Amino acid sequence: TGVRVDRRAAGCNRAHRNHDAARAAPIQDCPAMAPADATSRASVWSRAVRAEPGLWAIPMAIAGSFALDLTAVEHGPILCVSRLVFGVPCGGCGLTRGYVAFAHGQLWTALRYNPLTPLLYLWMAGWWAASVVRLVRGFTVAQSPRWLGVVAMVGFGVLWLVRTVAFFSQPGYSDVIAREALPVRLFLAVFR
């Protein structure tokens, strides 16, 4: 405050047009204004990791997708809340299996589990890599393009609709709900 910095002279020829104050809190936008000593850089990284959980969660998810065996994941527990509660698959069903298949180079298997898998996997990895590069250079974390979020949300909505219509149009859907929906299973367990 009170100190005026010529951003162009400081090496910041990007005119801070898209500056988002909420996301810029952990670190200065201008590399010339970023902390110089190692202790300050460590605190900047620490604040950035706390402010953006994706900086630690995405590498863990990607490492997990490489470490897990696809056959073990195929027969694992149901993680989908919609499927657990209602017995109906949602637009996100199959993403865990799809991530593991995609990490092991099985693109068609990943697409079969969930058609959004490659888009979301590459989006996660790309955002993380861009954010780390920006943090190393002294900038804030990367912001994803809005159109990518819109495409993902529309994709989830369409996939959810298609899966719901397909689920209820198959014969015996009530048996599947009775077998998989937790409230129905609890009701049947108590009142049988």
C-alpha positions, 0 to 999 in steps of 0.5 A, a space after each residue: 500500500 502506498 507503493 506504486 509498481 509499474 507492472 510492465 516494468 516489473 515483467 507483468 505485461 499481462 494487464 490483470 484484466 481477468 483478476 479474480 480477487 477471491 482466487 488471488 488471495 494466496 499469491 500475488 499476480 505479478 511474478 516480480 511482486 511475489 515473495 523472494 525468500 524460500 520461507 515466504 514461497 513455502 507459506 504461499 504454497 501452503 496457503 494455495 494448497 489450503 485454498 484449492 483442495 484440487 492441488 492435493 486431491 487431483 494428484 491423489 486421484 490420478 495416482 489412485 487410478 493408476 494404482 488400482 486394478 480394474 477388475 477389483 474396482 469393477 466388483 467394488 462397493 457402490 459409491 453413487 449416492 443416487 444408486 445407494 438411496 434410490 437404486 437408480 444410476 446417475 450421470 456420474 455412475 461409472 466415473 471411478 471405474 472409467 478413471 481406472 480404465 482410462 489410466 490403464 489405457 483402456 479408452 473404450 472401456 472407460 467410455 463404456 463406463 461413463 462417456 464423460 471420463 476422458 473429458 473429466 480426467 484430462 480436465 483435472 490433469 490439465 487444470 492441476 498441471 497449469 496451476 502448478 506451473 502458474 504457482 511456480 512462476 508466482 501467479 495464482 492457480 489456473 481458472 478453468 474455462 467456463 465453457 468446459 464446465 458448461 459442457 460437463 454439466 450438460 453432459 451429466 444432465 443428458 447422461 442422467 436423463 438417458 440412464 434414468 429413462 433406460 433404467 425405468 424402461 427395462 423390465 424388472 426395474 422394481 426388483 433392482 430398486 428393491 435389491 440396491 436402494 438402501 431405504 427399501 432394503 432397510 424397510 424390508 429388513 425391519 418389516 419382513 
